[in-house]
């Protein structure tokens, strides 16, 4: 299953299923594969999760390779990193993401996770393709100052400093947001004030955090109900 997930990731991220997308984190993560039973168990989505005991262990995460996460070491409860999330392009991402989050809800409740995090990726490394989206993130969804990740990578786009303030094209901004990031923001998630360019995966990503206990109550109850239905 892990090898199949790695080949699927390679196909989505790198355009080739003949190779495998893998790294050292695959050995320590839980892997989730979502299949379509009505289409011969076709693989339609994969992702991996890493559960750590507290923020003091955050240096063990994939995200810590790209961001200085010292501000998050103060988190006292269990934390969960969501990574390598990818969906088959043929499938409506909204439906798949809702199912994926129902599985995440179960993991969150079972492990008493208080904080979710990861890297949310835009396809390609040219920030000019996503300027309206970055304006939206800068104006409405930046991390609280006492949790904001510091710069660590050498190849970053510091959108919070680079973008000139002006009227936001909200429709365009939301359209170009990665669906998973859009869903996280709807729950109260936030992002780093800069993006990292990953030339290996040909993506530009932002660190994304979500305090489970700050999800609006109505949505948090729905989050819990998703888990109960599994």
VODO-73642 format. One record per atom (N, C-alpha, C): x negated, y, z negated; residue in one letter; residue number from 1; atom name; chain. Coordinates in steps of 0.1 Angstrom, whole numbers. Atoms other than C-alpha are relative to their C-alpha. Layout:
! VODO-73642
       X       Y       Z   residu   num   atome   chaine
       X       Y       Z        a   NUM      CA        A
...
! end
This chain:
! VODO-73642
       X       Y       Z   residu   num   atome   chaine
      -8     -12       0        x     1       N        A
       0       0       0        x     1      CA        A
      -9      13       0        x     1       C        A
       9     -11       0        x     2       N        A
     -28      24      -8        x     2      CA        A
      -7       3      13        x     2       C        A
       6      -1     -13        x     3       N        A
     -45      17      25        x     3      CA        A
      10       6      10        x     3       C        A
     -11      -5      -9        x     4       N        A
     -12      23      43        x     4      CA        A
       2      15      -3        x     4       C        A
      -2     -14       4        x     5       N        A
      -8      56      24        x     5      CA        A
     -11       8       6        x     5       C        A
      11      -7      -5        x     6       N        A
     -43      66      34        x     6      CA        A
       0       2      15        x     6       C        A
      -1      -1     -15        x     7       N        A
     -37      59      71        x     7      CA        A
      12      10       3        x     7       C        A
     -11      -9      -2        x     8       N        A
      -4      78      69        x     8      CA        A
      -4      14      -2        x     8       C        A
       5     -14       3        x     9       N        A
     -21     108      53        x     9      CA        A
     -10       4      12        x     9       C        A
       9      -4     -11        x    10       N        A
     -48     107      81        x    10      CA        A
       8       4      12        x    10       C        A
      -8      -4     -11        x    11       N        A
     -21     107     107        x    11      CA        A
       6      14      -1        x    11       C        A
      -6     -13       2        x    12       N        A
      -3     137      92        x    12      CA        A
     -10      11      -1        x    12       C        A
       9     -11       2        x    13       N        A
     -33     157      81        x    13      CA        A
     -11       1      11        x    13       C        A
      11       0      -9        x    14       N        A
     -59     147     107        x    14      CA        A
       4      -4      14        x    14       C        A
      -5       4     -13        x    15       N        A
     -38     135     137        x    15      CA        A
      -4     -13       5        x    15       C        A
       4      14      -4        x    16       N        A
     -51      99     137        x    16      CA        A
       3     -10     -11        x    16       C        A
      -3      11      10        x    17       N        A
     -38      68     120        x    17      CA        A
     -10     -11       1        x    17       C        A
      10      10      -2        x    18       N        A
     -68      48     131        x    18      CA        A
     -11       1     -12        x    18       C        A
       9      -2      11        x    19       N        A
     -89      62     102        x    19      CA        A
       8       1     -13        x    19       C        A
      -7      -2      13        x    20       N        A
     -81      66      65        x    20      CA        A
      -5      13      -6        x    20       C        A
       3     -12       8        x    21       N        A
     -79      98      45        x    21      CA        A
      -1      -5     -15        x    21       C        A
       2       5      14        x    22       N        A
     -94      89      11        x    22      CA        A
     -11       8      -7        x    22       C        A
      10      -6       9        x    23       N        A
    -114     103     -18        x    23      CA        A
      -1      -8     -13        x    23       C        A
       2       7      13        x    24       N        A
    -125      93     -53        x    24      CA        A
      12       0      -8        x    24       C        A
     -12      -2       9        x    25       N        A
     -92     105     -68        x    25      CA        A
      10     -11       3        x    25       C        A
     -10      11      -3        x    26       N        A
     -73      76     -50        x    26      CA        A
      -1     -11     -10        x    26       C        A
       2      11       9        x    27       N        A
     -88      52     -75        x    27      CA        A
       6       3     -14        x    27       C        A
      -5      -3      14        x    28       N        A
     -74      70    -106        x    28      CA        A
      15       6       0        x    28       C        A
     -14      -5      -2        x    29       N        A
     -40      82     -92        x    29      CA        A
      10     -11       1        x    29       C        A
     -11       8      -4        x    30       N        A
      -6      66     -90        x    30      CA        A
       4       4      14        x    30       C        A
      -4      -4     -14        x    31       N        A
       6      64     -54        x    31      CA        A
      14      -4       2        x    31       C        A
     -15       2      -3        x    32       N        A
      42      67     -42        x    32      CA        A
       1       0      15        x    32       C        A
      -4       2     -14        x    33       N        A
      54      55      -8        x    33      CA        A
      15       0       1        x    33       C        A
     -15       0      -2        x    34       N        A
      89      63       4        x    34      CA        A
       2      -5      14        x    34       C        A
      -3       7     -12        x    35       N        A
     103      41      31        x    35      CA        A
      15       2       4        x    35       C        A
     -13       0      -5        x    36       N        A
     134      42      53        x    36      CA        A
       5     -14       2        x    36       C        A
      -4      14      -1        x    37       N        A
     152       9      47        x    37      CA        A
       9      -3      12        x    37       C        A
      -8       2     -12        x    38       N        A
     175      15      77        x    38      CA        A
      -8       0      12        x    38       C        A
       8       0     -12        x    39       N        A
     146      17     100        x    39      CA        A
     -13      -9      -2        x    39       C        A
      10      10       2        x    40       N        A
     126     -14      92        x    40      CA        A
     -11       4     -10        x    40       C        A
       9      -4      10        x    41       N        A
     111       1      61        x    41      CA        A
     -11       9       5        x    41       C        A
       9      -9      -5        x    42       N        A
      94      28      81        x    42      CA        A
      -5      10     -11        x    42       C        A
       6      -8      10        x    43       N        A
      70      48      59        x    43      CA        A
       2      15       4        x    43       C        A
      -3     -13      -3        x    44       N        A
      82      84      58        x    44      CA        A
      -6      11      -9        x    44       C        A
       6     -10       9        x    45       N        A
      65     101      29        x    45      CA        A
     -10      -7     -10        x    45       C        A
       9       5      10        x    46       N        A
      35      95       6        x    46      CA        A
      -5      12      -9        x    46       C        A
       7     -10       9        x    47       N        A
      20     114     -24        x    47      CA        A
      -6      -8     -11        x    47       C        A
       7       6      11        x    48       N        A
      -1     107     -54        x    48      CA        A
       1       9     -12        x    48       C        A
      -1      -8      12        x    49       N        A
       1     118     -90        x    49      CA        A
     -11      -4     -10        x    49       C        A
      10       2      10        x    50       N        A
     -25     121    -117        x    50      CA        A
       5       6     -13        x    50       C        A
      -5      -5      13        x    51       N        A
     -13     124    -153        x    51      CA        A
     -11       1     -10        x    51       C        A
      10      -3      10        x    52       N        A
     -36     139    -179        x    52      CA        A
       6       4     -13        x    52       C        A
      -5      -2      13        x    53       N        A
     -32     142    -216        x    53      CA        A
       3      14      -4        x    53       C        A
      -1     -14       3        x    54       N        A
     -36     179    -218        x    54      CA        A
      -8       9      10        x    54       C        A
       8      -9      -9        x    55       N        A
     -51     210    -201        x    55      CA        A
     -15      -2      -2        x    55       C        A
      14       2       2        x    56       N        A
     -84     201    -217        x    56      CA        A
      -6     -10      10        x    56       C        A
       5      10     -10        x    57       N        A
     -87     173    -191        x    57      CA        A
       1       5      15        x    57       C        A
      -4      -4     -14        x    58       N        A
     -78     195    -161        x    58      CA        A
     -12       0       9        x    58       C        A
      12       0      -9        x    59       N        A
    -114     195    -148        x    59      CA        A
      -1     -14       7        x    59       C        A
       0      13      -6        x    60       N        A
    -107     158    -139        x    60      CA        A
       9       0      12        x    60       C        A
     -10       0     -11        x    61       N        A
     -81     169    -113        x    61      CA        A
      -7       4      13        x    61       C        A
       4      -4     -13        x    62       N        A
     -85     174     -76        x    62      CA        A
       0      15       2        x    62       C        A
      -1     -15      -2        x    63       N        A
     -74     210     -78        x    63      CA        A
     -12       7      -6        x    63       C        A
      11      -7       7        x    64       N        A
    -103     218    -101        x    64      CA        A
     -13       1       9        x    64       C        A
      11      -1      -9        x    65       N        A
    -127     212     -72        x    65      CA        A
       0      14       7        x    65       C        A
      -1     -12      -8        x    66       N        A
    -113     243     -55        x    66      CA        A
       3      13      -8        x    66       C        A
      -4     -12       8        x    67       N        A
    -101     266     -84        x    67      CA        A
      -6      -1     -14        x    67       C        A
       4       0      14        x    68       N        A
    -115     276    -117        x    68      CA        A
      12       1      -9        x    68       C        A
     -12       2       7        x    69       N        A
     -88     264    -140        x    69      CA        A
      -2       2     -16        x    69       C        A
       3      -2      14        x    70       N        A
    -102     276    -174        x    70      CA        A
      12       5      -7        x    70       C        A
     -12      -6       6        x    71       N        A
     -70     295    -181        x    71      CA        A
      11     -11      -4        x    71       C        A
     -10      10       2        x    72       N        A
     -50     263    -180        x    72      CA        A
      -4     -11     -11        x    72       C        A
       5      10      10        x    73       N        A
     -71     244    -206        x    73      CA        A
       8       2     -13        x    73       C        A
      -7      -2      12        x    74       N        A
     -49     259    -233        x    74      CA        A
      13      -8      -1        x    74       C        A
     -13       8       0        x    75       N        A
     -19     237    -223        x    75      CA        A
      -2     -12      -9        x    75       C        A
       2      10      11        x    76       N        A
     -14     213    -252        x    76      CA        A
       6     -13       4        x    76       C        A
      -6      13      -3        x    77       N        A
       9     187    -237        x    77      CA        A
      -4      -7      13        x    77       C        A
       4       7     -12        x    78       N        A
       6     162    -209        x    78      CA        A
       3       8      13        x    78       C        A
      -2      -7     -12        x    79       N        A
       2     176    -174        x    79      CA        A
      -1     -10      12        x    79       C        A
      -1       9     -12        x    80       N        A
       8     161    -139        x    80      CA        A
      -4       7      12        x    80       C        A
       4      -5     -13        x    81       N        A
     -10     168    -107        x    81      CA        A
       6      -7      11        x    81       C        A
      -6       6     -12        x    82       N        A
       9     162     -75        x    82      CA        A
     -10       3      12        x    82       C        A
      10      -2     -10        x    83       N        A
     -14     157     -45        x    83      CA        A
       3      -8      13        x    83       C        A
       0       7     -13        x    84       N        A
     -17     146      -8        x    84      CA        A
      15      -3       4        x    84       C        A
     -14       2      -4        x    85       N        A
      20     151      -3        x    85      CA        A
       2       2      15        x    85       C        A
      -3      -2     -14        x    86       N        A
      30     145      33        x    86      CA        A
      12      -8       5        x    86       C        A
     -13       5      -5        x    87       N        A
      62     138      52        x    87      CA        A
      -1      -3      15        x    87       C        A
      -1       3     -14        x    88       N        A
      67     121      86        x    88      CA        A
       7      12       7        x    88       C        A
      -6     -12      -6        x    89       N        A
      73     151     110        x    89      CA        A
      14      -3       6        x    89       C        A
     -13       3      -6        x    90       N        A
     104     132     125        x    90      CA        A
      11       2     -10        x    90       C        A
     -11       0      10        x    91       N        A
     123     134      92        x    91      CA        A
       3      13      -6        x    91       C        A
      -3     -13       7        x    92       N        A
     142     163      76        x    92      CA        A
      -7       0     -13        x    92       C        A
       9       0      12        x    93       N        A
     117     173      49        x    93      CA        A
       9       3     -12        x    93       C        A
      -8      -3      12        x    94       N        A
     145     186      26        x    94      CA        A
       5     -12      -7        x    94       C        A
      -6      12       6        x    95       N        A
     161     152      21        x    95      CA        A
     -11      -8      -7        x    95       C        A
      11       8       5        x    96       N        A
     127     135      16        x    96      CA        A
      -5       7     -13        x    96       C        A
       5      -7      12        x    97       N        A
     116     162      -9        x    97      CA        A
       9      -2     -12        x    97       C        A
      -9       2      11        x    98       N        A
     147     159     -29        x    98      CA        A
      -1     -14      -7        x    98       C        A
       2      14       5        x    99       N        A
     141     121     -32        x    99      CA        A
     -13       0      -8        x    99       C        A
      14       0       7        x   100       N        A
     104     127     -41        x   100      CA        A
       1       7     -14        x   100       C        A
      -1      -6      13        x   101       N        A
     114     151     -68        x   101      CA        A
       8      -8     -10        x   101       C        A
      -8       9      10        x   102       N        A
     139     126     -83        x   102      CA        A
     -10     -10      -6        x   102       C        A
      10       9       6        x   103       N        A
     109     103     -87        x   103      CA        A
      -9       7      -9        x   103       C        A
       8      -8       9        x   104       N        A
      88     130    -102        x   104      CA        A
       7       3     -13        x   104       C        A
      -8      -3      12        x   105       N        A
     116     138    -126        x   105      CA        A
      -1     -11     -10        x   105       C        A
       1      12       8        x   106       N        A
     114     103    -139        x   106      CA        A
     -14      -1      -7        x   106       C        A
      14       0       5        x   107       N        A
      76     105    -143        x   107      CA        A
      -1      11     -11        x   107       C        A
       0     -11      10        x   108       N        A
      80     139    -161        x   108      CA        A
       6      -3     -13        x   108       C        A
      -7       3      12        x   109       N        A
     105     127    -186        x   109      CA        A
      -6     -12      -7        x   109       C        A
       6      12       6        x   110       N        A
      89      93    -192        x   110      CA        A
     -13       3      -7        x   110       C        A
      13      -4       6        x   111       N        A
      55     109    -199        x   111      CA        A
       0      13      -7        x   111       C        A
      -2     -12       8        x   112       N        A
      68     140    -216        x   112      CA        A
      -9      11       6        x   112       C        A
       8     -10      -7        x   113       N        A
      50     162    -190        x   113      CA        A
       6      14      -2        x   113       C        A
      -4     -14       2        x   114       N        A
      51     199    -197        x   114      CA        A
      -4       9      11        x   114       C        A
       5      -9     -10        x   115       N        A
      33     213    -167        x   115      CA        A
      -3      -8      12        x   115       C        A
       3       6     -13        x   116       N        A
      31     203    -130        x   116      CA        A
      -9       9       8        x   116       C        A
       9      -8      -8        x   117       N        A
       4     215    -107        x   117      CA        A
      -5      -7      12        x   117       C        A
       6       5     -11        x   118       N        A
     -13     210     -74        x   118      CA        A
      -4      11      10        x   118       C        A
       4     -10     -11        x   119       N        A
     -25     226     -41        x   119      CA        A
      11      -1      11        x   119       C        A
     -10       0     -10        x   120       N        A
       3     236     -17        x   120      CA        A
      -6       5      13        x   120       C        A
       8      -2     -12        x   121       N        A
     -10     235      19        x   121      CA        A
       8       6      11        x   121       C        A
      -6      -4     -13        x   122       N        A
      -2     255      50        x   122      CA        A
      -9      -6      11        x   122       C        A
       8       6     -11        x   123       N        A
     -13     239      83        x   123      CA        A
      -9      10       7        x   123       C        A
      10      -9      -6        x   124       N        A
     -44     255      98        x   124      CA        A
      -7       8     -10        x   124       C        A
       7      -8      10        x   125       N        A
     -69     278      82        x   125      CA        A
       0      15       3        x   125       C        A
       0     -14      -3        x   126       N        A
     -60     311      98        x   126      CA        A
      12       7      -8        x   126       C        A
     -10      -7       8        x   127       N        A
     -42     333      73        x   127      CA        A
       9       9       8        x   127       C        A
      -8      -9      -8        x   128       N        A
     -29     355     100        x   128      CA        A
      14      -6       5        x   128       C        A
     -12       7      -4        x   129       N        A
      -3     328     109        x   129      CA        A
      11       1     -11        x   129       C        A
      -9       1      12        x   130       N        A
      13     332      74        x   130      CA        A
       0      13      -8        x   130       C        A
       1     -12       8        x   131       N        A
       9     368      64        x   131      CA        A
      13       4      -7        x   131       C        A
     -12      -3       7        x   132       N        A
      46     373      56        x   132      CA        A
       2      -9     -12        x   132       C        A
      -1       9      12        x   133       N        A
      46     342      34        x   133      CA        A
      -9       4     -11        x   133       C        A
      10      -5      10        x   134       N        A
      15     355      16        x   134      CA        A
       5      13      -7        x   134       C        A
      -6     -12       6        x   135       N        A
      33     388      11        x   135      CA        A
      10      -3     -10        x   135       C        A
     -10       4       9        x   136       N        A
      62     371      -4        x   136      CA        A
      -6      -6     -13        x   136       C        A
       7       6      12        x   137       N        A
      39     351     -28        x   137      CA        A
      -6      11      -8        x   137       C        A
       7     -10       7        x   138       N        A
      20     382     -37        x   138      CA        A
      10       9      -7        x   138       C        A
      -9      -9       6        x   139       N        A
      51     403     -44        x   139      CA        A
       9      -7     -11        x   139       C        A
     -10       6       8        x   140       N        A
      73     377     -62        x   140      CA        A
      -4     -12      -8        x   140       C        A
       3      13       6        x   141       N        A
      55     346     -72        x   141      CA        A
     -15      -2      -5        x   141       C        A
      14       1       5        x   142       N        A
      20     353     -86        x   142      CA        A
       0      -6     -14        x   142       C        A
       1       6      13        x   143       N        A
       9     334    -117        x   143      CA        A
      -1      10     -11        x   143       C        A
       2      -9      11        x   144       N        A
      11     350    -151        x   144      CA        A
     -15       2      -2        x   144       C        A
      15      -3       1        x   145       N        A
     -22     367    -158        x   145      CA        A
      -7      -9      -9        x   145       C        A
       8       9       9        x   146       N        A
     -31     344    -187        x   146      CA        A
       0     -14       5        x   146       C        A
       1      14      -6        x   147       N        A
     -26     313    -165        x   147      CA        A
      -6       1      14        x   147       C        A
       5      -1     -14        x   148       N        A
     -40     326    -132        x   148      CA        A
     -13      -7       2        x   148       C        A
      13       6      -3        x   149       N        A
     -68     305    -117        x   149      CA        A
     -10      10       5        x   149       C        A
      11      -9      -5        x   150       N        A
    -101     322    -110        x   150      CA        A
      -6      -6      13        x   150       C        A
       6       4     -13        x   151       N        A
    -120     320     -77        x   151      CA        A
     -11     -10      -3        x   151       C        A
      11       9       1        x   152       N        A
    -143     290     -74        x   152      CA        A
      -6      -4      14        x   152       C        A
       4       3     -14        x   153       N        A
    -144     281     -37        x   153      CA        A
      -7      12       7        x   153       C        A
       7     -10      -8        x   154       N        A
    -167     300     -13        x   154      CA        A
       8       5      11        x   154       C        A
      -8      -3     -12        x   155       N        A
    -141     301      14        x   155      CA        A
      14       3      -4        x   155       C        A
     -13      -3       5        x   156       N        A
    -111     320       2        x   156      CA        A
       6      12       7        x   156       C        A
      -8     -12      -5        x   157       N        A
     -84     345      14        x   157      CA        A
       6       6     -12        x   157       C        A
      -5      -7      13        x   158       N        A
     -78     369     -15        x   158      CA        A
      12       9       4        x   158       C        A
     -11      -8      -6        x   159       N        A
     -43     379      -3        x   159      CA        A
       5      10     -10        x   159       C        A
      -5     -10       9        x   160       N        A
     -34     398     -35        x   160      CA        A
      -8      13       1        x   160       C        A
       8     -12      -2        x   161       N        A
     -62     422     -27        x   161      CA        A
       0       5      14        x   161       C        A
       2      -4     -14        x   162       N        A
     -62     422      11        x   162      CA        A
      13       6       6        x   162       C        A
     -12      -4      -7        x   163       N        A
     -25     427      19        x   163      CA        A
       5      14      -4        x   163       C        A
      -5     -13       2        x   164       N        A
     -12     462      23        x   164      CA        A
      15      -1      -4        x   164       C        A
     -14       1       4        x   165       N        A
      22     467       5        x   165      CA        A
       9       6      11        x   165       C        A
     -10      -6      -9        x   166       N        A
      51     472      29        x   166      CA        A
      13      -9      -1        x   166       C        A
     -13       7       0        x   167       N        A
      87     460      35        x   167      CA        A
      -2     -15       4        x   167       C        A
       2      14      -3        x   168       N        A
      89     422      35        x   168      CA        A
      11      -6       9        x   168       C        A
      -9       8      -9        x   169       N        A
     104     401      63        x   169      CA        A
       3     -13      -7        x   169       C        A
      -2      12       9        x   170       N        A
     120     376      39        x   170      CA        A
       4     -12       8        x   170       C        A
      -3      12      -8        x   171       N        A
     134     353      66        x   171      CA        A
     -12      -6       6        x   171       C        A
      12       6      -6        x   172       N        A
     101     349      83        x   172      CA        A
      -9      -6     -11        x   172       C        A
       8       4      12        x   173       N        A
      83     346      49        x   173      CA        A
       4     -14      -5        x   173       C        A
      -5      13       5        x   174       N        A
     105     317      37        x   174      CA        A
      -1     -11      10        x   174       C        A
       0      10     -11        x   175       N        A
     106     300      71        x   175      CA        A
     -14      -7       0        x   175       C        A
      13       6      -2        x   176       N        A
      68     295      71        x   176      CA        A
      -6      -5     -13        x   176       C        A
       5       6      12        x   177       N        A
      65     284      35        x   177      CA        A
       0     -15       1        x   177       C        A
      -1      15       0        x   178       N        A
      56     247      31        x   178      CA        A
      13      -4      -8        x   178       C        A
     -12       3       7        x   179       N        A
      89     230      21        x   179      CA        A
      -2      -4     -15        x   179       C        A
       3       4      14        x   180       N        A
      74     215     -11        x   180      CA        A
      -2      12      -9        x   180       C        A
       3     -12       7        x   181       N        A
      61     249     -22        x   181      CA        A
      13       8      -2        x   181       C        A
     -13      -7       1        x   182       N        A
      95     265     -15        x   182      CA        A
       9      -6     -11        x   182       C        A
      -8       6      10        x   183       N        A
     112     240     -37        x   183      CA        A
      -6       3     -14        x   183       C        A
       6      -3      13        x   184       N        A
      87     245     -65        x   184      CA        A
       3      14      -4        x   184       C        A
      -3     -14       4        x   185       N        A
      92     283     -64        x   185      CA        A
      14       1      -4        x   185       C        A
     -14      -1       4        x   186       N        A
     130     278     -66        x   186      CA        A
       2      -5     -14        x   186       C        A
      -1       5      13        x   187       N        A
     124     260     -99        x   187      CA        A
      -8      10     -10        x   187       C        A
       7      -9       9        x   188       N        A
     103     289    -113        x   188      CA        A
     -15      -1       1        x   188       C        A
      14       2      -2        x   189       N        A
      69     279    -100        x   189      CA        A
      -7      13       4        x   189       C        A
       8     -11      -4        x   190       N        A
      40     303     -93        x   190      CA        A
     -12      -4       7        x   190       C        A
      12       3      -7        x   191       N        A
       8     305     -73        x   191      CA        A
     -11       8      -4        x   191       C        A
      13      -8       2        x   192       N        A
     -28     317     -75        x   192      CA        A
       1      12       8        x   192       C        A
       0     -13      -8        x   193       N        A
     -36     352     -63        x   193      CA        A
      -9      -1      12        x   193       C        A
       9       2     -12        x   194       N        A
     -59     337     -36        x   194      CA        A
       3     -14       6        x   194       C        A
      -2      13      -7        x   195       N        A
     -58     309     -11        x   195      CA        A
     -14      -6       4        x   195       C        A
      13       6      -4        x   196       N        A
     -86     284      -3        x   196      CA        A
       2      -7      14        x   196       C        A
       0       6     -13        x   197       N        A
     -95     274      32        x   197      CA        A
      -7     -13       0        x   197       C        A
       5      14       0        x   198       N        A
    -100     236      35        x   198      CA        A
      -3      -4      14        x   198       C        A
       3       4     -14        x   199       N        A
    -118     230      68        x   199      CA        A
       0     -15       2        x   199       C        A
      -1      14      -1        x   200       N        A
    -119     193      61        x   200      CA        A
      14      -5       4        x   200       C        A
     -14       4      -4        x   201       N        A
     -81     189      62        x   201      CA        A
       7      10       9        x   201       C        A
      -6     -11      -9        x   202       N        A
     -76     220      84        x   202      CA        A
      13       6      -6        x   202       C        A
     -12      -6       7        x   203       N        A
     -53     236      58        x   203      CA        A
      -5      13      -8        x   203       C        A
       3     -11      10        x   204       N        A
     -52     268      37        x   204      CA        A
      10      -2     -11        x   204       C        A
     -10       3      11        x   205       N        A
     -37     262       3        x   205      CA        A
      -1       9     -12        x   205       C        A
      -1      -8      13        x   206       N        A
     -27     280     -29        x   206      CA        A
       2     -10     -11        x   206       C        A
      -3       7      12        x   207       N        A
     -28     266     -64        x   207      CA        A
      14       3      -4        x   207       C        A
     -14      -2       4        x   208       N        A
       7     260     -76        x   208      CA        A
       3      -6     -13        x   208       C        A
      -3       4      14        x   209       N        A
      19     257    -112        x   209      CA        A
      15       1      -3        x   209       C        A
     -14       0       5        x   210       N        A
      52     249    -128        x   210      CA        A
       1      -4     -14        x   210       C        A
      -3       3      14        x   211       N        A
      60     251    -165        x   211      CA        A
      14      -7      -1        x   211       C        A
     -13       7       1        x   212       N        A
      87     224    -170        x   212      CA        A
      10       7      -9        x   212       C        A
      -9      -6      10        x   213       N        A
     101     242    -200        x   213      CA        A
       5      14       4        x   213       C        A
      -5     -13      -5        x   214       N        A
     106     274    -180        x   214      CA        A
       8      -1      12        x   214       C        A
     -10       3     -11        x   215       N        A
     127     258    -153        x   215      CA        A
      14       5      -6        x   215       C        A
     -13      -5       5        x   216       N        A
     161     276    -156        x   216      CA        A
       9     -12      -5        x   216       C        A
      -7      11       6        x   217       N        A
     184     254    -178        x   217      CA        A
       9      -8       9        x   217       C        A
      -9       7      -9        x   218       N        A
     209     246    -151        x   218      CA        A
      -8      -9       9        x   218       C        A
       9       8      -9        x   219       N        A
     181     234    -128        x   219      CA        A
      -7     -11      -8        x   219       C        A
       6      10       8        x   220       N        A
     164     216    -156        x   220      CA        A
       9     -12      -3        x   220       C        A
      -9      11       3        x   221       N        A
     195     196    -164        x   221      CA        A
       2      -8      13        x   221       C        A
      -1       8     -13        x   222       N        A
     198     187    -127        x   222      CA        A
     -12      -8       2        x   222       C        A
      12       7      -1        x   223       N        A
     162     177    -128        x   223      CA        A
       0     -13      -8        x   223       C        A
      -1      11       9        x   224       N        A
     169     154    -157        x   224      CA        A
      10     -10       6        x   224       C        A
     -11       9      -6        x   225       N        A
     201     140    -140        x   225      CA        A
      -6      -8      12        x   225       C        A
       6       8     -11        x   226       N        A
     180     130    -110        x   226      CA        A
      -7     -12      -5        x   226       C        A
       7      12       6        x   227       N        A
     159     108    -132        x   227      CA        A
      10     -10      -5        x   227       C        A
      -9      10       6        x   228       N        A
     189      92    -149        x   228      CA        A
       6      -8      11        x   228       C        A
      -6       7     -11        x   229       N        A
     203      82    -115        x   229      CA        A
      -9     -11       6        x   229       C        A
       9      10      -6        x   230       N        A
     172      62    -106        x   230      CA        A
       2     -14      -6        x   230       C        A
! end
